[in-house]
Amino acid sequence: MELQELKNQIQLGNFSLAAFKSFYEELNNTYDEFQSLLEEAYENTKDKEYYNLLRYVKGQKSSELIERLKKYGYKLRKNSNIAEAFKNMGYRLLEQARAGRKEDVFYGILRIFISAKENFPIVLTEVFKPYYSEEMFKIFIFSFLAGVIGQEEEQTIQ
């Protein structure tokens, strides 16, 4: 679906939420693909201008990533092995993240997934990429851990 199609539907008064959701999903997929291509271009060139654009593009997606991490954390609560492991190590991971010890946080989370015989999730690999500032890394980890070890229930907007 294209943007012009949505505009036409609005003008005709014949639009649906499903059409908007579908367009938004396509838009995100295109954005993610663009971001991936930009990462590859930067890795091939190591040009500072590509790096600056990549950081800007990733910054635009940070809010969405925070929400995805928290939701993924909520989802992990349903896996008792992983949930228990995060409850046991969660505060240590929080402290390591606060101290900026990325490698230790990665190792701790990876160890939990390997022990549970689960694949390391793609959404978490994004957090450890070098394009994010240390502050954003902390926010990402805190959001994920809030979802998996926090006390509040997930609020869904549909």
C-alpha positions in Angstrom: 0.0 0.0 0.0 1.2 3.5 -0.8 0.7 6.8 1.0 -1.3 8.2 -1.9 -3.7 5.2 -1.5 -4.3 6.1 2.2 -4.8 9.8 1.2 -7.4 8.7 -1.4 -9.2 6.5 1.2 -9.4 9.4 3.6 -10.8 11.8 1.0 -13.4 9.2 0.0 -14.3 8.5 3.6 -13.5 4.8 3.0 -10.6 4.0 5.3 -9.8 1.4 7.9 -7.5 0.9 10.8 -6.2 -2.3 9.2 -5.0 -0.2 6.2 -3.1 2.2 8.4 -1.6 -0.7 10.4 -0.5 -2.4 7.2 1.0 0.8 5.8 2.9 1.4 9.1 4.3 -2.2 9.0 5.5 -1.7 5.5 7.0 1.6 6.4 8.9 0.1 9.3 10.1 -2.8 7.2 11.4 -0.4 4.6 13.1 1.8 7.3 14.7 -1.3 8.9 16.0 -2.4 5.5 17.4 1.1 4.8 19.1 1.1 8.2 20.7 -2.3 7.5 21.9 -1.1 4.1 23.3 2.0 5.8 25.1 -0.1 8.4 26.7 -2.2 5.6 27.7 1.0 3.7 29.4 2.4 6.8 31.2 -1.0 7.5 32.5 -0.9 3.9 33.6 2.7 3.9 34.2 3.6 7.6 33.3 7.1 6.4 32.4 9.5 9.2 29.5 11.0 7.2 27.9 7.5 6.9 28.4 7.0 10.6 26.8 10.3 11.5 23.8 9.5 9.3 23.6 6.0 10.8 23.6 7.3 14.3 20.8 9.8 13.4 18.7 7.0 11.7 19.2 4.7 14.7 18.3 7.5 17.1 15.0 7.9 15.3 14.1 4.3 16.0 15.3 4.2 19.6 11.9 4.8 21.1 10.4 1.9 19.2 13.4 -0.3 20.2 12.8 0.6 23.9 9.2 -0.6 23.6 10.1 -3.8 21.7 12.7 -4.6 24.4 10.3 -4.1 27.2 7.6 -6.2 25.5 10.2 -8.9 24.8 11.0 -8.9 28.5 7.3 -9.4 29.3 7.2 -12.3 26.9 10.2 -13.9 28.5 8.4 -14.0 31.9 6.3 -16.9 30.4 9.4 -19.0 30.0 10.0 -20.1 33.6 13.6 -21.1 33.1 14.7 -17.9 31.6 12.5 -15.8 33.9 14.0 -17.4 36.9 17.6 -16.9 35.6 16.9 -13.2 34.9 15.4 -12.8 38.4 18.6 -14.3 39.9 21.0 -12.3 37.7 18.8 -9.2 37.0 20.2 -6.9 39.6 23.7 -7.8 38.8 23.0 -7.1 35.1 21.5 -3.7 36.1 24.6 -2.8 38.0 26.9 -3.8 35.2 24.8 -1.8 32.7 24.9 1.2 35.0 28.7 0.9 35.2 28.8 0.8 31.3 30.3 -2.7 31.2 28.7 -3.8 27.9 30.8 -6.9 27.5 29.8 -8.2 31.0 26.1 -7.5 30.3 26.3 -9.2 27.0 28.1 -12.2 28.5 25.5 -12.5 31.3 22.5 -12.3 29.0 24.1 -14.7 26.5 24.9 -17.2 29.3 21.2 -17.2 30.4 20.0 -18.0 26.8 22.7 -20.6 26.2 21.9 -22.3 29.6 18.2 -22.4 28.6 19.1 -23.8 25.2 17.5 -20.8 23.5 18.7 -18.7 20.6 20.0 -15.2 21.5 17.2 -12.9 20.3 17.7 -10.5 17.4 16.1 -7.6 19.3 18.8 -7.9 21.9 21.7 -8.0 19.4 20.7 -4.5 18.3 21.4 -3.1 21.8 25.0 -4.1 21.6 25.8 -2.5 18.3 28.5 0.2 18.5 26.3 2.9 17.0 24.4 3.7 20.2 25.7 5.9 22.9 26.5 4.5 26.4 23.4 6.3 27.7 21.1 4.7 25.1 22.7 1.3 25.8 21.8 1.7 29.5 18.2 2.7 28.7 17.8 -0.3 26.3 19.1 -2.7 29.0 17.0 -1.1 31.7 13.9 -1.3 29.6 14.5 -5.0 28.7 15.2 -5.9 32.3 12.2 -3.9 33.6 10.0 -6.1 31.3 11.6 -9.4 32.4 12.1 -8.8 36.1 9.7 -5.9 36.8 6.6 -6.2 38.9 4.1 -4.3 36.7 2.0 -5.9 34.1 2.2 -5.3 30.4 -0.1 -2.7 29.0 -1.1 -3.3 25.4 -2.4 -0.7 23.1 -4.5 -2.2 20.3 
